[in-house]
Amino acid sequence: MALPRAHPPREASPRIGLPLALACYAAVALLAGAGLVAWLDPAFAADGAALAAWGNVATNAIPSLVLALLLLALTRRSLLSLGLALLPLYLLYYANAIKLDLLDTPVMPADFVLLGHLGDGGALLLHYLPAAALGAALAAAVAIAALLRWERPWQRLCGWRRALVGLGVLALGASLLGGATPWSHVYAAAQEADWREWSPAKSAEHSGLPATLLRYAWRTAFVLPEPDRALAQRFMQAHSGATASSAQAAASERPDIVVVQSESFFDPARLRGLEASQVLPEFRRVAAVSRHGDLWVPTYGGGTIRTEFEVLTGIAMRYFPDVQYPYFRLTATAVPSLASVLAERGYATIAVHPHERDFWNRAAALAHLGFAEFDGQETFGNAARVGWYIGDDALVDHVLQRLDAATSPAFVFAISMENHGPYAGFPNADAKDIAAQPVPPGASAAAAERLRGYLYHLSHADRALGRLADALRQRPRRTLLLFYGDHLPSLPRIYEGDGFDDGEGGPSQPVPWLLFDTAHPLDAPASETTASFYLPALLLAAAGIDDGGYFTALESARRLDRPGSSWTPRDDEALGAIMQLRQRGEAP
């Protein structure tokens, strides 16, 4: 039987004048956006009905209102436009809930920069979405298609009127995004009591997420801090007599250097309910003959490239407070680094990462940091995946192959990927091994599942470290192996539950590091606490390499400092000045 023929939708003709119709539509859109904000935002969900909060709620709904008006001008369909405008707002809060659950921090403006540099088309982020999200996305697509086909367009919103409304709304949106008057005054007045200039997380908690994103976007027009050249010169003069330690080797030996940045590697024995005998046997074995200790890093639960930038450059993120992700802001031009110093001394400089080359903007950043080669996942062939990603054993194999193929001293910087989250529901895993991982007795079922998944991958990273150290020891060339964790894993529910032995929270915990010298194993070395930005200076000194400048002076400063939780570096202002100057590639 033939189906009835679909007729084009008839045009809607508002019974009132267009200006009044637009005003009514704007009011409805604002109320709908405010209702969604009051329901979803943690800042208002508990007391969203309180009259005192509604002015603040409304400011959080204004971006959705502007988008709804712009879409109305484009489509002339009111329900479709409203739905399309509220969908991004809902998705923003959905993403925010996931980030809060994993990292205890809200979505921030810098996170949107990352979206253009995922490299894998967003596959990594999709791993964090529950299966139900796909069904919801499909239902939304069907609803949008139905509205687009069957909703009647506004008849009077056409021709020059449509163009005028569209241009007006575009101007309105541009002024909102730019923080022009009166928007800056409107938002300041609505959130005066709750705004926390120094803390985006606190501001989002009290003022609402969209408003916080807008206000921080207004204030983060990026300008590099202007260094104090006199202070920088003072720092260099204060450490002018320093020389790199050559007690273990002369610089002419030029050992191979391997640095392994191990994803989310930390010592679970710091958790209440877990003992050192249960975890990291290989790390403890290698550390027993190596320099080792606690490492303080500039990030927690994520943000790998913050630690990575510090280790490669010897520049601390604390002196660039407006920069969340350094590979998008601080490496647009060449920056002196560990790689560039070693390249000047005849080293082959090779970065290895079994993931997408463009993730975190690494391909461009590492080139500006002086690496001649970058082996991404395309060079790993059919390497086995463990969980979602290429395993640490494959990374070790690749590092050893590059060392064996080198015709000159080699510097290999390896960035692991296997232990990246999420830590539940991943494929390519041994279920029995996961179930056998130890967990604190008080952990909830969901938290225990994530911790077991993490410990499963951590045991692989630990085993790979031991295998790499043993293989390097068998090579005829002396090799230095620097190994460290980039940050704690994102397991906030575990940290909030049983917590840590020292009673501190997750952000106040260090990660482990070690420096293994194949030619000079140590006998019962004492633990050394340091910071990630000091590691390149420490490493060059151990190799007997004196750069005659920044890194030698930084090693001198390291020996006088005592890093710890929330510590202030010794001679903080002078150190900041020289690092800001160094980032610009300038000499004091």
C-alpha positions in Angstrom: 0.0 0.0 0.0 1.4 3.4 -0.9 2.3 5.7 2.0 0.6 9.1 2.1 2.8 11.8 0.6 4.5 14.2 3.1 3.6 17.8 2.6 6.0 20.6 3.3 5.4 22.2 6.7 3.1 25.2 6.6 4.5 28.4 7.8 3.6 29.6 11.2 2.2 33.1 11.3 2.5 34.7 14.8 -0.7 36.4 15.9 1.3 39.2 17.5 3.9 41.5 16.1 7.4 40.2 15.5 9.2 42.3 18.1 6.7 41.1 20.8 7.0 37.5 19.6 10.8 37.7 19.8 10.5 39.2 23.3 8.2 36.4 24.5 10.4 33.8 22.9 13.5 35.3 24.6 11.7 35.1 28.0 10.7 31.5 27.4 14.3 30.6 26.4 15.7 32.4 29.4 13.3 30.6 31.8 14.0 27.2 30.2 17.8 27.8 30.4 17.5 29.0 34.0 15.4 25.9 34.9 18.0 23.6 33.4 20.8 25.4 35.2 19.0 25.3 38.5 18.4 21.5 38.1 21.9 20.5 36.9 24.4 22.9 38.4 25.8 21.8 41.8 25.8 25.5 42.8 22.0 25.7 42.6 20.7 22.2 42.6 20.2 22.2 46.4 18.6 25.6 46.7 17.8 26.5 43.1 14.3 27.7 44.2 15.6 30.3 46.6 14.7 33.8 45.2 18.1 35.1 46.1 19.8 32.6 43.8 17.7 33.3 40.7 19.6 36.4 39.6 22.7 34.3 39.5 20.9 31.4 37.8 19.7 33.8 35.1 23.2 35.0 34.3 24.2 31.3 33.8 21.3 30.9 31.3 22.1 34.0 29.2 24.6 32.2 26.8 21.9 29.6 26.0 19.4 32.5 25.4 21.7 34.2 22.9 22.3 30.9 21.1 18.5 30.2 21.0 17.9 33.6 19.4 20.7 33.0 16.8 19.3 29.6 15.9 15.8 31.0 15.6 17.2 33.6 13.0 18.9 30.7 11.1 16.1 28.1 11.2 12.9 30.2 11.9 11.7 27.3 14.1 11.2 28.1 17.7 11.1 24.6 19.3 14.0 23.3 17.3 16.1 26.4 18.1 15.3 26.1 21.8 16.2 22.4 21.9 19.4 22.9 20.0 20.4 25.8 22.3 19.7 23.8 25.5 21.5 20.7 24.3 25.0 22.1 24.6 24.1 23.4 28.0 23.1 19.9 29.0 26.2 18.3 27.4 28.4 20.9 29.3 27.0 19.8 32.6 27.3 16.1 31.6 31.0 16.6 30.8 31.4 18.5 34.0 29.8 15.8 36.1 32.3 13.2 34.6 35.3 15.5 35.3 34.1 16.2 38.8 33.8 12.5 39.4 37.2 11.7 38.0 39.3 14.7 39.0 37.2 16.7 41.5 37.7 19.8 39.3 35.1 21.4 37.0 35.3 22.0 33.3 37.4 25.1 32.6 38.1 27.4 29.5 41.5 25.7 28.9 39.7 22.4 28.4 38.1 23.6 25.2 41.6 24.3 23.7 42.3 20.6 24.1 39.3 19.6 21.9 41.1 20.7 18.8 44.1 18.5 19.5 42.7 15.1 20.5 44.4 13.5 17.5 42.3 10.3 17.8 39.0 12.0 17.0 38.0 12.0 20.6 38.2 8.2 21.0 40.0 8.6 24.4 37.3 10.8 25.8 34.6 8.4 24.5 36.0 5.7 26.8 34.6 7.7 29.7 31.0 7.8 28.5 28.6 5.2 29.7 26.8 3.0 27.1 23.5 4.8 27.7 25.0 8.0 26.4 24.9 6.6 22.8 21.2 5.9 23.1 20.5 9.4 24.4 22.5 10.9 21.5 20.5 8.8 19.0 17.2 9.9 20.5 18.3 13.5 20.4 19.2 13.2 16.7 15.8 11.7 15.9 14.0 14.5 17.8 16.0 17.2 16.0 15.3 15.6 12.6 11.6 15.4 13.4 11.4 19.1 14.5 13.4 20.2 11.4 10.9 18.3 9.2 7.6 19.0 10.8 7.8 22.2 12.8 6.4 25.2 11.0 8.8 28.1 10.4 7.9 31.7 11.5 6.4 33.4 8.5 7.2 37.0 9.4 10.9 36.2 10.3 12.2 36.4 6.7 14.0 38.7 4.4 15.5 41.8 5.9 13.8 41.2 9.2 15.5 37.8 9.5 18.9 39.3 8.5 18.5 42.2 11.0 17.6 39.9 13.9 20.5 37.6 13.0 23.1 40.4 12.8 21.7 41.9 16.1 22.0 38.6 17.9 25.5 38.0 16.5 26.6 41.4 17.8 25.0 40.6 21.2 26.8 37.3 21.3 30.2 38.8 20.3 29.8 41.4 23.1 29.0 38.6 25.6 32.0 36.5 24.6 34.2 39.6 24.7 33.0 40.7 28.1 32.0 44.1 26.9 29.9 46.6 28.9 27.3 46.0 30.2 27.9 42.3 30.5 30.9 42.6 32.7 28.9 44.7 35.2 25.8 42.4 35.0 27.9 39.3 35.9 29.9 41.1 38.5 26.8 42.4 40.3 25.0 39.0 40.2 28.0 37.1 41.6 29.7 39.7 43.7 29.3 37.7 46.9 30.3 34.3 45.4 33.1 35.1 43.0 36.5 33.6 43.8 39.0 35.3 41.5 41.9 33.0 42.6 40.0 29.7 42.3 38.0 28.7 39.2 36.8 25.6 41.0 35.5 27.6 43.9 33.9 30.1 41.6 32.1 27.3 39.7 31.0 25.8 42.9 29.3 29.0 44.1 28.6 31.0 41.0 27.6 28.4 38.4 29.5 26.8 35.6 28.6 28.8 32.5 29.1 32.1 34.3 32.5 31.0 35.6 33.6 29.8 32.1 32.6 33.2 30.7 34.3 35.3 33.3 37.5 33.3 33.3 37.5 33.5 29.5 37.3 37.3 29.8 40.3 37.5 32.1 42.5 35.0 30.4 43.5 36.9 27.3 46.9 35.3 27.3 49.9 37.5 27.9 53.2 36.1 29.0 54.4 37.4 32.3 57.2 40.0 31.9 60.3 38.7 33.5 62.4 40.7 36.0 65.8 40.6 34.2 67.7 42.0 37.2 66.3 39.2 39.4 67.2 36.6 36.7 70.7 37.9 36.5 71.0 37.8 40.3 69.9 34.1 40.2 72.6 33.2 37.7 75.3 35.2 39.6 74.3 33.5 42.9 75.0 30.1 41.3 77.8 31.2 38.9 80.4 29.0 40.8 78.4 25.8 40.3 79.6 23.0 38.2 77.9 19.7 37.3 78.9 16.8 39.4 81.5 14.5 37.7 82.2 12.2 40.6 80.7 9.2 38.7 81.7 9.9 35.1 83.5 12.3 32.9 81.4 14.2 30.4 83.4 12.6 27.6 81.8 9.2 28.4 78.4 10.5 27.2 76.1 7.7 28.5 72.9 6.8 26.8 70.0 8.5 28.6 66.5 7.0 28.9 63.7 8.9 30.6 60.4 7.1 31.2 57.3 9.1 32.1 55.0 6.5 33.4 51.3 7.3 33.2 49.6 7.8 36.6 52.4 5.9 38.4 52.3 6.4 42.1 52.8 4.2 45.2 49.5 2.7 46.4 51.2 1.8 49.7 50.5 5.4 50.7 46.8 4.4 50.9 45.4 3.2 54.2 44.8 -0.5 54.0 47.6 -1.3 51.5 51.2 -2.3 52.4 54.4 -1.9 50.5 54.8 -5.7 50.2 51.6 -5.8 48.1 52.6 -3.4 45.4 55.5 -2.3 43.1 58.0 -5.0 43.8 60.1 -4.1 40.7 60.2 -0.4 41.5 61.4 -1.2 45.0 64.1 -3.6 43.7 65.5 -1.1 41.2 65.2 1.8 43.7 67.3 -0.2 46.2 70.3 0.5 43.9 69.3 3.9 42.6 68.8 7.4 43.6 65.1 7.7 44.4 62.4 9.4 46.4 59.3 11.4 46.4 58.6 13.8 43.5 56.3 16.8 43.7 54.5 17.5 40.4 52.4 20.5 39.3 49.2 18.5 38.6 46.8 16.1 40.1 44.7 13.3 38.5 45.5 14.5 35.0 47.3 17.2 33.0 50.3 15.0 32.0 51.9 17.7 29.9 52.3 20.0 32.9 54.8 17.5 34.5 56.2 16.7 31.1 57.0 20.3 30.3 58.7 20.8 33.7 60.9 17.7 33.3 62.0 18.6 29.7 62.6 22.3 30.3 63.4 22.8 34.0 60.7 25.5 34.0 58.1 25.4 36.7 54.5 25.9 35.9 54.0 27.9 39.1 55.5 30.9 37.4 52.9 30.8 34.6 49.7 30.8 36.7 47.3 31.5 33.8 48.5 28.6 31.7 46.8 25.2 32.2 48.3 23.3 29.3 51.8 24.5 28.4 52.0 22.8 25.0 49.3 25.2 23.7 50.7 28.3 25.3 54.4 28.1 26.1 55.9 26.1 23.2 54.7 28.1 20.2 58.4 28.8 19.5 61.6 27.1 20.3 62.2 26.7 24.1 65.6 25.5 25.4 65.3 22.0 26.9 67.0 18.8 28.0 66.6 17.6 24.4 68.3 20.7 22.9 71.2 20.7 25.3 71.9 17.0 24.6 71.5 17.5 20.8 74.2 20.2 21.0 76.5 17.5 22.5 75.9 15.0 19.7 73.0 13.0 21.1 70.2 11.6 19.0 67.0 12.9 20.5 64.0 10.6 20.2 60.6 10.9 21.8 58.4 7.8 21.9 54.7 7.6 22.7 52.4 4.8 21.8 49.4 7.0 21.1 48.3 9.7 18.7 51.1 12.1 17.8 48.8 15.2 17.9 47.3 14.5 21.3 48.1 17.3 23.7 49.7 19.1 20.6 52.8 17.0 21.3 54.1 16.7 17.7 54.5 20.5 17.4 55.6 21.0 21.0 58.3 18.3 21.1 59.7 19.7 17.8 60.0 23.1 19.4 61.7 21.5 22.5 64.5 20.1 20.3 63.5 16.5 19.5 64.7 15.4 16.1 62.4 12.3 16.0 59.0 11.5 17.5 57.7 7.9 17.3 54.0 7.8 17.7 51.6 4.9 17.7 52.0 4.5 13.9 55.5 3.2 14.5 54.3 0.4 16.9 52.7 -1.8 14.1 50.5 -4.4 15.6 51.7 -4.0 19.2 49.4 -5.6 21.8 46.9 -3.5 23.5 46.3 -4.0 27.2 43.1 -2.4 28.1 42.3 0.5 25.8 45.9 1.3 24.9 49.2 -0.1 23.7 50.9 -1.9 26.6 54.0 -0.9 28.5 55.9 -4.0 27.4 55.6 -2.9 23.8 56.9 0.5 24.9 60.0 -1.1 26.5 60.6 -3.2 23.4 60.5 -0.1 21.2 62.9 1.8 23.5 65.4 -1.0 23.4 65.2 -1.2 19.6 65.9 2.5 19.3 68.9 2.3 21.5 70.3 -0.7 19.6 69.8 1.1 16.3 71.5 4.3 17.5 74.9 5.2 16.0 75.6 7.9 18.5 74.8 8.5 22.1 71.0 8.5 22.4 68.5 10.4 24.5 65.1 8.5 24.5 62.2 10.1 26.2 59.4 7.5 26.5 55.8 8.4 27.5 53.7 5.4 28.5 50.0 5.1 27.8 48.7 1.8 29.2 47.7 3.1 32.6 45.6 5.9 31.3 42.0 5.8 32.6 39.2 4.9 32.6 39.9 2.1 35.0 36.7 0.1 34.7 35.1 -1.8 31.8 38.2 -1.9 29.6 38.8 -4.7 27.0 42.0 -6.8 26.5 42.5 -7.7 30.1 42.8 -10.7 32.4 39.7 -10.7 34.6 41.2 -13.0 37.2 44.3 -10.9 37.6 42.1 -7.8 38.0 40.0 -9.5 40.6 43.1 -10.5 42.5 44.3 -6.9 43.0 44.3 -5.8 46.7 42.0 -2.9 47.8 41.5 -1.2 51.1 38.8 -2.9 53.2 36.5 0.1 53.4 36.3 0.8 49.7 32.9 0.9 48.1 32.1 -1.6 45.3 32.4 1.1 42.5 35.6 2.6 44.0 37.2 -0.9 44.5 36.4 -1.8 40.8 38.3 1.3 39.6 41.2 0.7 42.0 41.6 -2.9 40.9 41.6 -1.8 37.3 44.3 0.8 38.0 46.4 -1.7 40.0 46.2 -4.2 37.2 47.8 -1.8 34.8 50.2 -0.4 37.5 51.5 -4.0 38.0 52.3 -4.0 34.3 54.1 -0.7 34.4 56.1 -2.0 37.4 57.0 -5.2 35.6 58.1 -3.2 32.5 60.3 -1.0 34.6 62.1 -4.1 36.0 62.5 -5.6 32.6 63.9 -2.3 31.1 66.4 -1.9 34.0 67.7 -5.5 33.6 68.0 -5.1 29.8 69.9 -1.8 30.1 72.2 -3.4 32.6 73.2 -6.0 30.0 74.1 -3.4 27.4 77.8 -2.6 27.0 77.1 1.1 27.0 76.6 2.9 30.3 72.9 4.1 30.5 71.1 6.4 32.9 67.4 5.5 33.4 65.2 8.3 34.9 61.8 6.9 35.8 58.9 8.9 37.4 55.1 9.1 37.6 53.4 12.1 35.9 50.6 12.5 38.5 48.3 10.5 40.8 45.6 8.4 39.0 42.1 9.9 39.0 40.6 7.9 41.8 39.0 10.5 44.0 36.4 8.2 45.6 39.3 6.0 46.9 41.1 9.0 48.3 37.9 10.3 50.0 37.2 6.9 51.5 40.0 5.2 53.3 42.4 8.0 52.4 46.2 8.2 52.9 48.4 7.1 55.7 49.6 10.7 56.3 46.0 12.0 56.6 46.4 14.4 53.7 44.3 14.6 50.6 45.1 13.4 47.1 46.4 16.7 45.8 49.0 16.7 48.7 50.6 13.4 47.7 53.8 13.0 45.8 54.7 10.4 43.1 57.8 8.3 43.0 61.0 8.7 41.0 64.3 7.0 40.6 67.5 7.4 38.6 69.3 4.1 37.8 72.9 4.2 36.6 73.8 0.9 35.0 77.6 1.5 35.6 77.3 2.7 39.1 74.6 0.9 41.2 74.3 2.3 44.7 74.3 0.5 48.0 71.3 1.3 50.1 70.8 4.9 48.9 68.9 7.4 51.0 65.6 8.8 49.7 65.8 12.2 48.0 62.7 14.4 47.7 62.7 16.8 44.7 60.4 18.5 42.3 59.8 17.7 38.6 61.3 20.9 37.3 64.6 20.0 39.1 64.8 16.6 37.4 66.6 17.7 34.2 69.3 19.5 36.1 69.7 16.4 38.4 69.9 14.1 35.4 72.5 16.2 33.5 74.7 16.4 36.6 74.5 12.7 37.0 75.7 12.3 33.4 78.6 14.6 34.1 77.3 17.2 31.6 77.9 20.9 32.5 75.8 23.2 30.2 77.7 26.1 31.6 74.5 28.0 32.2 70.9 27.4 33.2 70.8 23.7 34.1 74.0 23.9 36.1 72.7 26.8 38.0 69.4 25.0 38.5 71.2 22.0 39.9 72.9 24.2 42.4 69.5 25.7 43.4 68.1 22.1 43.7 70.7 21.1 46.3 69.7 24.0 48.5 65.9 23.5 48.2 63.6 21.2 50.2 60.5 20.6 48.1 57.3 19.4 49.8 53.5 19.8 49.7 52.6 23.4 49.0 56.1 24.5 49.5 57.6 27.8 48.2 60.9 27.3 46.3 64.0 28.8 47.9 64.6 32.3 46.3 61.2 32.0 44.7 61.1 35.4 42.9 64.6 35.1 41.3 63.8 31.5 40.3 60.6 32.7 38.7 62.3 35.5 36.8 65.0 33.3 35.3 62.4 30.7 34.3 60.2 33.3 32.6 63.2 34.6 30.7 64.2 31.0 29.8 60.8 30.3 28.4 61.3 33.2 26.0 64.7 31.7 24.9 66.5 34.7 26.3 69.7 34.9 28.4 69.8 37.1 31.5 
